[in-house]
Amino acid sequence: MKRIVFCDFDGTITSEETFVAMLKQFTPEVAAQVLPEIYARRVTLRHGVRQMLESIPSSSYPAIVEFTRAQPIRAGFLEFLDFLAAEQIPLVVVSGGLQGMVEAVLEPFGARISAIHAINVETTGSFLQVNSRYEGGTEMVAKAQIMATYDVDESIAIGDSITDWNLALAASLVFARPPLTQYLEEHKKFYLVWNDFIDVRDQLAKWLRNKKNG
């Protein structure tokens, strides 16, 4: 049976919300106006994220990448990668942040990550220009749409925030942290709570054993 883990990046692989921290650092005034509107669901991710990113000068992009590179990884991530390798389960990272930011943080893990899907930006103009291949509906990065492009029997999602809602609802198994847990409870979707990647590894190992034993 073919399985793939689809994992969020900001606040999931990183122990802090990297993308939000970047927006507050590089476009503080616009972020202060737009972020509360996104959280209150009065503005869509697709519209709000574009508005914030395209207010950032292109000259800031190298500094954005370096700002992100130092962000801490959540405990147990390396051990989780070891477990996935042993089980021959690919890891695909799906992020609502910038491709360059995600790649900078995950560079030390190299080929152990099968793919990274995130927002691409053009830096040839005065300000960043968003170019998201999987933009759709209310989302700048439609994670469930990305997941649907993979030939998989069972999809395993790991996430924590509003950008993971549709991914979680479409997945076979979900590992969730707040505030994603509240959304899943509202939709009566089963999930497993986790704190670090050791939790994910151990619970996923148990789930796989139960599946194997019928």
C-alpha positions as a Python dict, from the first residue, in 0.01 Angstrom:
ca = {
    (1, 'M'): (0, 0, 0),
    (2, 'K'): (144, 333, -106),
    (3, 'R'): (153, 604, 160),
    (4, 'I'): (287, 960, 158),
    (5, 'V'): (323, 1208, 444),
    (6, 'F'): (220, 1563, 355),
    (7, 'C'): (364, 1800, 612),
    (8, 'D'): (312, 2171, 674),
    (9, 'F'): (622, 2383, 732),
    (10, 'D'): (551, 2700, 935),
    (11, 'G'): (485, 2619, 1298),
    (12, 'T'): (500, 2248, 1217),
    (13, 'I'): (851, 2161, 1099),
    (14, 'T'): (967, 2491, 1246),
    (15, 'S'): (882, 2539, 1613),
    (16, 'E'): (763, 2895, 1544),
    (17, 'E'): (543, 3057, 1279),
    (18, 'T'): (824, 3152, 1045),
    (19, 'F'): (615, 3306, 767),
    (20, 'V'): (413, 3528, 1000),
    (21, 'A'): (732, 3637, 1177),
    (22, 'M'): (883, 3729, 839),
    (23, 'L'): (578, 3933, 740),
    (24, 'K'): (585, 4123, 1070),
    (25, 'Q'): (955, 4191, 1017),
    (26, 'F'): (952, 4298, 650),
    (27, 'T'): (605, 4451, 604),
    (28, 'P'): (491, 4538, 957),
    (29, 'E'): (225, 4797, 875),
    (30, 'V'): (48, 4589, 611),
    (31, 'A'): (78, 4271, 821),
    (32, 'A'): (-77, 4450, 1120),
    (33, 'Q'): (-379, 4537, 905),
    (34, 'V'): (-420, 4213, 707),
    (35, 'L'): (-330, 3930, 947),
    (36, 'P'): (-620, 3996, 1190),
    (37, 'E'): (-858, 4001, 893),
    (38, 'I'): (-730, 3661, 776),
    (39, 'Y'): (-762, 3508, 1123),
    (40, 'A'): (-1117, 3647, 1151),
    (41, 'R'): (-1195, 3492, 808),
    (42, 'R'): (-1298, 3829, 667),
    (43, 'V'): (-1014, 3815, 412),
    (44, 'T'): (-908, 3500, 226),
    (45, 'L'): (-556, 3362, 246),
    (46, 'R'): (-529, 3404, -129),
    (47, 'H'): (-604, 3775, -119),
    (48, 'G'): (-436, 3860, 210),
    (49, 'V'): (-108, 3678, 154),
    (50, 'R'): (-73, 3831, -193),
    (51, 'Q'): (-140, 4179, -52),
    (52, 'M'): (127, 4139, 215),
    (53, 'L'): (395, 3977, -2),
    (54, 'E'): (355, 4224, -287),
    (55, 'S'): (413, 4513, -46),
    (56, 'I'): (769, 4389, 21),
    (57, 'P'): (1053, 4537, -188),
    (58, 'S'): (1233, 4281, -404),
    (59, 'S'): (1562, 4405, -260),
    (60, 'S'): (1456, 4252, 74),
    (61, 'Y'): (1434, 3895, -60),
    (62, 'P'): (1793, 3786, 24),
    (63, 'A'): (1744, 3917, 379),
    (64, 'I'): (1414, 3725, 403),
    (65, 'V'): (1589, 3398, 316),
    (66, 'E'): (1865, 3460, 571),
    (67, 'F'): (1610, 3562, 835),
    (68, 'T'): (1440, 3226, 787),
    (69, 'R'): (1753, 3011, 775),
    (70, 'A'): (1812, 3054, 1148),
    (71, 'Q'): (1462, 2943, 1252),
    (72, 'P'): (1465, 2643, 1492),
    (73, 'I'): (1338, 2301, 1382),
    (74, 'R'): (1082, 2126, 1602),
    (75, 'A'): (1222, 1847, 1820),
    (76, 'G'): (1229, 1496, 1676),
    (77, 'F'): (1225, 1591, 1308),
    (78, 'L'): (1547, 1404, 1224),
    (79, 'E'): (1426, 1094, 1409),
    (80, 'F'): (1097, 1118, 1219),
    (81, 'L'): (1285, 1130, 888),
    (82, 'D'): (1478, 818, 993),
    (83, 'F'): (1150, 641, 1069),
    (84, 'L'): (996, 737, 735),
    (85, 'A'): (1306, 615, 551),
    (86, 'A'): (1288, 281, 730),
    (87, 'E'): (919, 248, 641),
    (88, 'Q'): (981, 371, 283),
    (89, 'I'): (724, 647, 322),
    (90, 'P'): (804, 968, 126),
    (91, 'L'): (775, 1310, 291),
    (92, 'V'): (627, 1594, 87),
    (93, 'V'): (638, 1944, 238),
    (94, 'V'): (342, 2169, 154),
    (95, 'S'): (375, 2527, 274),
    (96, 'G'): (179, 2848, 246),
    (97, 'G'): (510, 3034, 278),
    (98, 'L'): (785, 3116, 30),
    (99, 'Q'): (968, 2840, -155),
    (100, 'G'): (1305, 3004, -88),
    (101, 'M'): (1235, 3026, 285),
    (102, 'V'): (1139, 2659, 311),
    (103, 'E'): (1436, 2542, 104),
    (104, 'A'): (1678, 2748, 317),
    (105, 'V'): (1563, 2582, 640),
    (106, 'L'): (1540, 2230, 499),
    (107, 'E'): (1867, 2244, 304),
    (108, 'P'): (2055, 2030, 563),
    (109, 'F'): (1807, 1745, 509),
    (110, 'G'): (1865, 1738, 132),
    (111, 'A'): (1730, 1441, -59),
    (112, 'R'): (1549, 1301, 245),
    (113, 'I'): (1254, 1521, 150),
    (114, 'S'): (1080, 1409, -168),
    (115, 'A'): (934, 1746, -270),
    (116, 'I'): (862, 2099, -149),
    (117, 'H'): (554, 2291, -267),
    (118, 'A'): (527, 2656, -166),
    (119, 'I'): (486, 3008, -306),
    (120, 'N'): (730, 3124, -571),
    (121, 'V'): (797, 3496, -611),
    (122, 'E'): (946, 3706, -889),
    (123, 'T'): (1208, 3958, -779),
    (124, 'T'): (1273, 4140, -1109),
    (125, 'G'): (1038, 4431, -1028),
    (126, 'S'): (1051, 4685, -747),
    (127, 'F'): (827, 4468, -528),
    (128, 'L'): (783, 4093, -494),
    (129, 'Q'): (537, 3941, -740),
    (130, 'V'): (359, 3623, -635),
    (131, 'N'): (365, 3324, -869),
    (132, 'S'): (188, 3033, -702),
    (133, 'R'): (138, 2727, -922),
    (134, 'Y'): (-134, 2586, -697),
    (135, 'E'): (-328, 2904, -624),
    (136, 'G'): (-700, 2833, -612),
    (137, 'G'): (-1026, 2908, -436),
    (138, 'T'): (-952, 3097, -115),
    (139, 'E'): (-596, 2964, -89),
    (140, 'M'): (-264, 3092, -215),
    (141, 'V'): (-133, 2734, -195),
    (142, 'A'): (-416, 2482, -230),
    (143, 'K'): (-262, 2199, -31),
    (144, 'A'): (-540, 1947, -90),
    (145, 'Q'): (-508, 2014, -463),
    (146, 'I'): (-136, 1937, -441),
    (147, 'M'): (-204, 1616, -250),
    (148, 'A'): (-452, 1508, -518),
    (149, 'T'): (-177, 1514, -781),
    (150, 'Y'): (0, 1224, -607),
    (151, 'D'): (-86, 859, -671),
    (152, 'V'): (-137, 740, -316),
    (153, 'D'): (-354, 488, -131),
    (154, 'E'): (-328, 657, 209),
    (155, 'S'): (-238, 1020, 273),
    (156, 'I'): (-102, 1130, 611),
    (157, 'A'): (-125, 1502, 694),
    (158, 'I'): (65, 1692, 964),
    (159, 'G'): (-31, 2049, 1041),
    (160, 'D'): (-133, 2317, 1285),
    (161, 'S'): (-306, 2614, 1127),
    (162, 'I'): (-575, 2757, 899),
    (163, 'T'): (-360, 2689, 592),
    (164, 'D'): (-394, 2315, 665),
    (165, 'W'): (-774, 2294, 688),
    (166, 'N'): (-851, 2150, 344),
    (167, 'L'): (-545, 1926, 346),
    (168, 'A'): (-651, 1777, 679),
    (169, 'L'): (-1010, 1718, 569),
    (170, 'A'): (-892, 1532, 258),
    (171, 'A'): (-627, 1316, 430),
    (172, 'S'): (-662, 955, 543),
    (173, 'L'): (-494, 1031, 876),
    (174, 'V'): (-429, 1369, 1040),
    (175, 'F'): (-181, 1479, 1306),
    (176, 'A'): (-300, 1816, 1432),
    (177, 'R'): (-199, 2090, 1675),
    (178, 'P'): (-414, 2393, 1773),
    (179, 'P'): (-577, 2583, 1615),
    (180, 'L'): (-622, 2314, 1347),
    (181, 'T'): (-765, 2081, 1614),
    (182, 'Q'): (-1059, 2315, 1676),
    (183, 'Y'): (-1145, 2329, 1307),
    (184, 'L'): (-1134, 1948, 1278),
    (185, 'E'): (-1357, 1910, 1583),
    (186, 'E'): (-1610, 2144, 1423),
    (187, 'H'): (-1608, 1920, 1115),
    (188, 'K'): (-1607, 1597, 1320),
    (189, 'K'): (-1285, 1482, 1152),
    (190, 'F'): (-1074, 1232, 1349),
    (191, 'Y'): (-719, 1345, 1430),
    (192, 'L'): (-425, 1260, 1651),
    (193, 'V'): (-278, 1532, 1874),
    (194, 'W'): (98, 1582, 1869),
    (195, 'N'): (354, 1803, 2038),
    (196, 'D'): (679, 1709, 1862),
    (197, 'F'): (789, 1470, 1588),
    (198, 'I'): (867, 1194, 1837),
    (199, 'D'): (493, 1194, 1912),
    (200, 'V'): (416, 1173, 1541),
    (201, 'R'): (666, 892, 1487),
    (202, 'D'): (539, 682, 1777),
    (203, 'Q'): (170, 730, 1697),
    (204, 'L'): (224, 666, 1327),
    (205, 'A'): (420, 348, 1407),
    (206, 'K'): (128, 227, 1621),
    (207, 'W'): (-122, 315, 1348),
    (208, 'L'): (80, 125, 1088),
    (209, 'R'): (105, -179, 1317),
    (210, 'N'): (-272, -177, 1369),
    (211, 'K'): (-329, -153, 993),
    (212, 'K'): (-93, -444, 933),
    (213, 'N'): (-257, -660, 1197),
    (214, 'G'): (-602, -585, 1064),
}
